[in-house]
Amino acid sequence: MRKVFAIDASSPVDTATARAAILRDLPIGTSQDSVLRLLATRGVGKIAHTSSDWGRPDSVLIVNISLDPRRLAIVQTEYGVGFTFDGEHRLRAVQVSKALTGP
């Protein structure tokens, strides 16, 4: 999360700081192309443990970020970011969710 969305090292990583960091770089109204370009530049889908996929309807892009499974922890934290676009392909909303996963 910190690397992909440029969250300051002095800030905690949580849904609020992640959303604020995303909106700092991608304010509401940003074009879909600009969002996709920034995500590609930041390595989403290329950096291990990151992925993106279009949800249904096609106006929602889902980005998943999980922590490194090599970390020795039974419970891992994963984040999901939903980018919702309007009919003119402009960013309309950003939602960040957190999930705890384990065996």
N, C-alpha and C positions, 0 to 999 in steps of 0.2 A: 504494500500500500504506500509506504513512505516514498519508495523510489518512483513508482508509476505516477503518483499524483503529487509529487514534490511537497510532501508534508514535512515541515520544519522539524529538525532533530530534537528541538526543545519541546515540541508539542506531543501530547499522547496520540496514539493512533486509535481512533474510535469513529463511529459513524458521523458525529458532528464535525470533527476536524477534517475528516475525509471529504465530506460534502462541501465544507467551506473552501478547501484547497481546490477542489474540482471547479467550483463556481468562480474562484479567483481567476483561473486560467480559461475557463469555458463558461462565460456568463450566459444567462438565458437569452435566447435570440441568436446564438452562435450558429453558423451554418453546419449542416451535417458533415460536409466535406472537411471543414476545419476540425470538428470533433474527431473524425476518423484519422485525419492527418496527425493530430497531437497524440492520439493513442498509439499509432504506428511508430511515431518518433520516440515515444516512451517505452516501446518494446512489448506492448500488449500482444500476446499470441506468440511472441518469440522468446521472451524471458520465461524461464521455467516457472510453472505454477500460475500462469496467467492464460486466460482465454477470453474470447468474445464470440457472441453469436446473436443473430437477430431472433428476437422472440416473436410471438404472435400477439397483436398484429405486427406487421413489418415496421411499424413506426417506433419500436422499442429495441434498443441495442443493450444486451446484457454483457457486462464484463465481470468475470469471476477471478478472484485473486485468493490463492491459498498460501499458507505459510509453507516453508520448506519441510517436507516430511522427514528429512534426515535429522531434524530437531527431535530430541528424545522427550516427547511429551505424549501422554495418552490422549489428551484432548487438544485439538488444534483449532485455530480460529481461521475462518474463511470470510471473505467479504464479497458481496455482490453489489454491483452498481448498475442501475437502470437509467439509461439515457432515453427520454421520450421526445420524439420529434413531431412537429405539427405537419399539416398538409403542404406547407411550403419548405419542408426539410430544414426547419430551424429548431434549435433546442428549446423545448417547452418545459421540461422538468428533469430533475436529477434526484434519484432515490438511492440511498446507501443502506444496505442491510448487513448484519453480522450474524454468523452462525458458528456454533461450536460443534465440531465433529470428532468422532472417535471410533474405536472399534465396535 
